[in-house]
Amino acid sequence: MPILTTNEQGQVTLPDEILQHLGVKRGEVIECELLPYGRVTLNRARATGSIDQFIGLLSQRTHMTATLEEIR
């Protein structure tokens, strides 16, 4: 079990082992739930995007454009 230490500002750095277990990369969001008896749960935050962001997700992957006839 990993042991965490707070720094002078009261912050904790999560080791790579924990980040990998949560399935998050550095800079991504983690949700915290405070439980009784001093316990805390950490979960990967769910994506909060819009349908417009989803639709445009692949649009920046290529510079090619195709007409409907070309796609068919």
C-alpha contacts under 8 A as a table, 3 or more apart, distances in Angstrom:
res1	aa1	res2	aa2	distance
4	L	12	V	6.67
4	L	13	T	7.41
4	L	14	L	7.40
5	T	12	V	6.17
5	T	13	T	7.89
6	T	9	Q	7.57
6	T	10	G	5.10
6	T	11	Q	5.17
6	T	12	V	4.84
6	T	13	T	7.81
7	N	10	G	5.21
7	N	11	Q	5.46
7	N	12	V	6.60
8	E	11	Q	7.41
14	L	18	I	6.27
14	L	19	L	6.70
15	P	18	I	5.59
15	P	19	L	6.51
16	D	19	L	4.96
16	D	20	Q	5.96
17	E	20	Q	5.30
17	E	21	H	6.24
18	I	21	H	4.99
18	I	22	L	6.20
19	L	22	L	5.14
19	L	23	G	6.05
19	L	24	V	5.37
19	L	25	K	6.52
19	L	26	R	7.71
20	Q	23	G	4.86
20	Q	24	V	6.19
20	Q	25	K	7.48
21	H	24	V	7.90
22	L	42	L	7.79
22	L	43	N	6.36
22	L	44	R	5.83
23	G	44	R	6.78
24	V	28	E	6.15
24	V	29	V	7.71
24	V	30	I	7.79
24	V	44	R	6.37
25	K	28	E	5.70
29	V	44	R	6.65
29	V	45	A	5.54
30	I	42	L	6.52
30	I	43	N	5.68
30	I	44	R	4.76
30	I	45	A	5.01
31	E	42	L	5.72
31	E	43	N	5.13
31	E	44	R	6.04
31	E	45	A	5.26
32	C	40	V	6.70
32	C	41	T	5.73
32	C	42	L	4.83
32	C	43	N	6.58
33	E	40	V	5.59
33	E	41	T	5.16
33	E	42	L	6.63
34	L	38	G	7.56
34	L	39	R	6.34
34	L	40	V	4.74
34	L	41	T	6.74
35	L	38	G	6.46
35	L	39	R	4.98
35	L	40	V	5.50
35	L	41	T	7.47
36	P	39	R	5.99
49	G	53	Q	6.26
49	G	54	F	7.27
50	S	53	Q	5.27
50	S	54	F	6.52
51	I	54	F	4.95
51	I	55	I	6.10
52	D	55	I	5.17
52	D	56	G	6.25
53	Q	56	G	5.24
53	Q	57	L	6.04
54	F	57	L	5.08
55	I	58	L	7.31
55	I	59	S	7.88
56	G	59	S	5.13
56	G	60	Q	7.47
57	L	60	Q	6.95
58	L	61	R	5.39
58	L	62	T	7.92
59	S	62	T	6.74
60	Q	63	H	7.30
66	A	69	E	7.96
66	A	70	E	5.83
66	A	71	I	6.45
67	T	70	E	5.19
67	T	71	I	6.38
68	L	71	I	5.08
68	L	72	R	6.25
69	E	72	R	5.20
